[in-house]
Amino acid sequence: MTLRLFASCAPGIEPWLATEISSLAPEKYGATAPSNMETIPGGVLFSGDRVTLAHALIGLGLASRLFVRIAEFPVRHFNELEKLLARVEWNSWLYPGEPLVVRATSKKSKLYHSGAIEERVLRVVRKALESADKVNRSDVLLPRTEEETPSLVVRLEHDVCTISLDVSGTPLHRRGYRKNPYRAPLREDLARALVVASGWDGRSTLLDPCCGAGTILIEAAIWAQGIPPGCNRSFAVVATPLGDQALLEKVQRSRLLEIRSAGFRMIGSDCDANALAAAQENWRLWFHSPALALCGSGAISPPNALGNGDSFWPTMDWIHQDVRRLELTGHSVAILTNPPWGDRIRPSQHLASVYQRLGDLRRSIGVRLALITSQRELAYKTGVRLHSAFLTDAGGVKANVFVE
């Protein structure tokens, strides 16, 4: 069964996501390679089968959600909407009796009331499922977490209705390790995008001198080692006819076998002791999580492993120090960071010295500098020749990722 899939993402990172989808390479595991790829604002469309879908859920780190396209048709009236909805074979996509959420948006369409659209869709779908052939649900009607609750996303634009099934559940960037986001956190997918765009080689020492909750460091390690980002969570697809828990576990295990030993050093520094404590706890939660514990214990032995235990993971150093007084020795250090942005933490007029020090560190020990900030003028304070890799939305604020 060929599925039309849509991976959504934060603004600006669509090209990076397209590359990541192409790099999934599920054909190595006997699955269908992603095909018919199309990059559009907000994400990437592609085709594949159910195994491709499982690889995307577990292996994508830049996507925020994954959808399966169910139907698309022009519509201008509610009675027409109900008739067209009734023609969809809903029992191919949803089970009767399962919790279901409908989310609708409308733009430049005759049907503009999102609440009324949601009510109609939910009513038609439930009626269709109730009238479908009954099946044994003893293995499906289980208590569902938020991660496992499917939802229908209905989008009307210029009188064209597109219906998609959200098979992610909670957003894909929620890997499960960030129990303490602390102040001004950077979303996991944006941290990964910063790492990818930075040009870091995945081998040299990596420094985050404003590490906060440690998100950039963790995402850098995930990316460099080829750890499947979704290996420690569940997905809403399990509550649909497309879902197969055994398949997901098989894909997870096969991708865990592709993990590479780290062989690099990471340094996390922050002036806030509480932030540093949050980073250390998040780091511990990730690298001692159930899936990765299988690798560390030898229960799963990736062919590139150096050995069991801590030697497989990065060497991690934590420093409680203000970046303006941070002194390090060495060379070939990549500096990737999310420094304070003006009013987000403190008045912007006091931040010039922070960015100047980042430039000094780059010139003294670094091989490259990458940072994210909403204020271009602060990035220029580094004195390093930076350019914008992409403009995105971070917590409702437009922010640039600047790289060399």
C-alpha positions in Angstrom: 0.0 0.0 0.0 1.5 3.3 -1.1 1.0 6.2 1.3 1.3 9.9 0.6 3.1 11.3 3.6 3.8 14.8 4.8 6.5 15.7 7.3 5.9 19.1 8.8 8.7 21.3 10.2 9.5 24.7 11.6 9.8 27.5 9.1 13.1 27.7 7.2 14.4 24.1 7.7 12.4 22.5 4.9 15.5 21.9 2.7 17.4 20.3 5.6 14.4 18.0 6.3 14.2 17.0 2.7 17.8 15.9 2.9 17.1 14.0 6.1 14.2 12.1 4.5 16.4 11.2 1.6 19.0 9.9 4.1 16.6 7.6 5.9 17.5 4.9 3.4 14.9 2.4 4.6 15.6 0.4 1.5 18.6 -1.0 3.4 16.1 -2.7 5.6 13.9 -4.0 2.8 11.5 -1.1 2.8 10.4 1.3 0.1 12.7 4.3 -0.4 10.9 7.7 0.0 9.8 8.8 -3.5 7.9 11.6 -5.2 9.5 14.1 -2.8 8.2 17.7 -2.9 9.5 20.5 -0.6 6.7 23.0 0.2 6.4 25.8 2.8 6.0 24.0 6.1 7.4 20.6 5.3 8.1 17.9 2.8 5.7 15.6 0.9 6.8 12.1 -0.1 5.5 8.6 -0.8 6.3 5.3 0.8 4.8 2.2 2.4 4.0 1.4 6.0 7.6 0.4 6.7 8.8 3.7 5.2 6.3 5.4 7.6 7.8 3.6 10.6 11.3 4.6 9.6 10.2 8.2 9.3 8.6 8.2 12.7 11.7 6.8 14.4 14.4 8.2 12.3 13.4 11.9 11.6 14.8 14.5 13.9 13.9 17.7 12.0 10.2 17.0 11.5 7.6 18.3 14.0 4.8 15.9 12.9 4.1 13.2 10.4 0.8 13.0 8.5 -0.7 10.5 6.1 -2.8 12.2 3.4 -6.3 10.6 3.3 -8.3 12.7 0.9 -8.4 16.0 -1.0 -11.4 17.6 -2.8 -12.9 20.9 -3.6 -15.9 21.9 -1.4 -17.9 25.1 -0.7 -20.9 23.9 1.3 -21.4 21.9 4.4 -23.9 19.4 2.9 -21.3 18.8 0.1 -18.6 18.3 2.7 -20.6 15.7 4.5 -21.4 13.8 1.3 -17.7 13.7 0.2 -16.6 12.7 3.7 -19.0 9.8 3.6 -17.3 8.4 0.5 -14.0 7.9 2.3 -13.3 4.4 3.6 -12.7 5.5 7.1 -12.2 1.9 8.4 -9.0 1.8 6.4 -7.6 4.6 8.5 -9.3 4.5 11.9 -10.7 2.0 14.3 -14.2 2.4 15.8 -14.3 3.2 19.5 -10.8 4.7 19.6 -10.4 8.3 21.0 -10.3 10.8 18.1 -9.4 14.5 17.8 -10.3 16.6 14.8 -8.4 19.9 14.2 -9.6 22.2 11.4 -8.3 25.4 9.8 -9.7 27.5 7.0 -8.2 30.1 4.8 -9.8 32.0 2.0 -12.7 29.5 1.8 -16.5 29.6 1.8 -16.4 27.2 4.8 -14.6 29.3 7.3 -15.9 28.3 10.7 -13.3 25.8 12.0 -15.5 24.6 14.9 -18.4 23.8 12.6 -16.1 22.0 10.2 -14.6 19.9 13.1 -18.1 19.0 14.3 -19.3 17.8 10.8 -16.1 15.8 10.2 -16.2 14.1 13.6 -19.9 13.2 13.2 -19.5 11.7 9.8 -16.4 9.8 10.7 -17.9 8.3 13.8 -21.1 7.3 12.0 -19.1 5.7 9.2 -16.9 3.7 11.7 -19.9 2.6 13.7 -21.6 1.2 10.6 -18.4 -0.6 9.4 -17.9 -4.3 9.9 -17.2 -5.1 13.5 -13.8 -6.6 14.3 -12.3 -8.1 17.4 -10.9 -5.1 19.3 -9.5 -6.8 22.3 -6.0 -6.2 21.1 -6.6 -2.6 20.1 -8.8 -0.9 22.6 -6.1 -0.2 25.1 -5.6 2.8 27.4 -4.0 5.5 25.2 -1.4 8.1 26.2 -1.4 11.5 24.5 1.4 10.2 22.3 -0.8 7.4 21.0 -4.0 9.3 20.3 -4.6 9.9 16.6 -6.1 13.1 15.2 -7.5 14.2 11.9 -6.2 17.4 10.5 -8.6 19.2 8.1 -7.3 22.1 6.1 -9.4 24.2 3.8 -7.6 26.7 1.6 -9.1 28.4 -1.5 -12.1 26.0 -1.2 -10.0 22.9 -1.4 -10.3 20.5 1.6 -7.3 18.3 2.5 -7.7 15.7 5.2 -4.7 14.1 6.9 -4.2 11.6 9.7 -1.6 12.7 12.3 0.3 9.5 13.1 2.8 11.2 15.4 0.7 11.9 18.5 2.7 14.4 20.5 5.1 16.4 18.3 8.1 14.4 17.1 10.6 16.9 18.6 9.6 15.7 22.0 12.2 13.0 22.4 11.4 12.4 26.0 14.6 13.4 27.6 13.9 17.1 28.4 12.1 16.7 31.8 13.5 20.1 32.9 13.6 22.6 30.0 14.6 25.4 32.4 14.5 29.0 31.1 14.3 30.0 27.4 14.6 26.5 26.0 15.4 25.8 22.4 13.2 23.2 20.8 14.9 19.9 20.0 14.3 20.1 16.3 15.7 23.6 16.0 18.7 22.6 18.0 19.3 19.7 15.6 18.8 22.1 12.6 21.5 24.4 14.2 23.9 21.4 14.4 23.2 20.3 10.9 23.6 23.8 9.4 26.7 24.5 11.4 29.0 22.2 9.4 30.3 20.5 12.5 32.1 17.3 11.4 30.7 15.1 14.3 34.3 14.3 15.4 35.9 17.4 16.8 35.3 18.7 20.3 32.0 20.6 20.6 31.5 23.4 23.1 28.2 25.1 24.1 29.2 27.9 26.4 25.6 28.9 27.1 24.2 25.4 27.3 21.1 26.0 29.3 19.1 22.7 29.5 21.7 21.0 27.3 19.5 20.6 24.2 22.1 21.5 21.6 24.6 19.1 23.2 22.2 16.2 23.3 20.9 16.8 19.8 24.5 17.1 18.5 25.3 13.7 20.0 22.1 12.2 18.6 23.0 13.4 15.2 26.7 12.6 15.2 26.1 9.0 16.4 23.2 8.3 14.2 20.9 7.6 17.1 17.3 7.4 15.9 15.6 10.4 17.5 12.3 8.6 18.1 13.7 5.5 19.7 12.4 6.3 23.2 8.8 7.2 22.5 5.5 5.8 21.2 3.3 7.1 18.3 -0.3 7.6 17.5 0.0 5.3 14.5 -0.3 2.3 16.9 -4.0 3.2 17.4 -4.8 3.0 13.7 -5.0 0.2 11.1 -1.7 1.5 9.8 0.0 0.7 13.0 2.0 -2.4 13.9 3.9 -2.3 17.2 6.0 -5.3 16.2 7.0 -3.4 13.1 7.9 -0.3 15.0 10.1 -2.4 17.4 11.8 -4.1 14.5 12.6 -0.8 12.8 13.8 0.7 16.1 16.1 -2.2 16.7 17.5 -2.2 13.1 18.2 1.5 13.4 19.8 1.1 16.8 22.3 -1.3 15.2 23.5 1.6 13.0 24.6 3.8 15.9 28.2 4.9 15.7 30.6 5.2 18.7 31.1 8.8 19.7 34.9 9.2 20.0 34.5 12.9 20.5 34.4 15.3 23.5 31.6 17.7 24.4 31.8 20.6 26.8 28.7 22.3 28.4 29.1 25.5 30.3 26.7 28.0 31.8 26.8 30.8 34.4 23.6 29.4 36.0 24.1 26.5 38.3 20.4 25.5 38.0 20.6 25.4 34.2 23.7 23.3 34.4 22.0 20.9 36.8 19.0 20.6 34.4 21.4 19.9 31.5 23.2 17.2 33.4 19.9 15.6 34.4 18.5 15.7 30.8 21.8 14.2 29.5 21.5 11.4 32.0 17.9 10.7 31.1 18.7 10.4 27.5 21.8 8.2 27.6 20.3 6.0 30.3 17.0 5.7 28.6 15.6 2.2 27.9 16.5 2.0 24.2 20.0 3.3 24.6 20.6 1.2 27.6 20.4 -1.8 25.3 23.4 -0.5 23.4 25.4 0.4 26.5 24.8 -3.0 28.1 25.6 -4.9 24.9 22.1 -6.3 24.5 22.2 -4.6 21.1 25.7 -4.5 19.8 26.2 -2.0 16.9 29.0 -3.1 14.6 30.8 0.2 15.1 30.8 0.0 18.8 34.2 0.5 20.6 32.9 -1.6 23.5 30.2 -1.7 26.2 29.4 0.8 28.8 30.3 4.5 28.9 33.0 4.2 26.3 30.4 4.1 23.6 29.0 7.6 24.4 30.7 11.0 24.2 33.1 12.2 26.8 31.1 15.0 28.6 32.5 17.9 30.7 30.4 20.4 32.6 31.7 23.8 33.6 29.9 26.3 35.9 31.2 29.6 34.4 30.0 32.8 32.8 31.0 32.7 29.1 32.7 36.1 29.5 35.2 34.5 31.9 35.4 31.1 30.3 39.0 30.1 29.6 39.8 26.9 27.7 42.9 25.5 26.1 43.1 23.3 23.0 42.2 23.6 19.4 39.7 22.4 16.8 36.7 23.2 18.9 33.3 23.8 17.3 31.2 26.4 19.2 27.5 25.9 18.8 25.2 27.8 21.1 22.0 29.5 21.9 23.1 32.7 23.7 20.7 35.1 25.5 18.4 37.2 23.2 17.8 40.6 24.8 14.6 40.8 26.7 14.3 37.1 26.7 16.6 36.9 29.7 18.2 40.3 30.3 18.3 43.7 28.6 20.1 43.5 25.2 22.4 46.4 26.0 24.3 44.1 28.5 24.7 41.3 26.0 27.3 42.8 23.6 30.1 41.5 25.8 28.7 37.9 25.7 28.7 37.9 21.9 32.2 39.5 21.8 33.5 36.8 24.0 32.0 34.1 21.7 34.0 35.7 18.9 37.1 35.6 21.1 36.7 31.9 21.9 36.2 31.2 18.2 39.5 32.9 17.3 41.4 31.4 20.2 40.3 27.7 20.2 37.6 27.3 17.6 37.3 26.1 14.1 33.8 27.3 13.6 31.0 29.2 15.3 27.2 28.8 14.9 24.5 30.4 17.0 20.8 31.3 17.0 19.6 34.8 17.9 16.7 37.1 17.1 19.0 40.1 17.0 21.3 40.3 13.9 23.3 43.2 15.4 24.3 41.0 18.3 25.6 38.3 16.0 27.8 40.9 14.3 29.3 41.7 17.7 31.2 38.4 17.5 33.5 39.9 14.9 33.3 36.6 13.0 32.1 36.5 9.4 28.7 34.9 9.9 25.8 34.5 7.5 22.2 33.4 8.1 21.7 29.7 7.3 17.9 30.1 7.8 15.2 32.2 9.4 12.8 30.4 11.6 10.2 30.8 14.4 11.4 30.1 17.9 8.8 30.5 20.6 6.9 33.0 18.6 9.9 35.1 17.8 11.7 35.3 14.4 15.2 34.0 14.9 18.2 33.5 12.6 20.7 30.6 12.7 24.0 32.2 11.9 26.9 30.1 10.7 30.3 30.7 9.2 
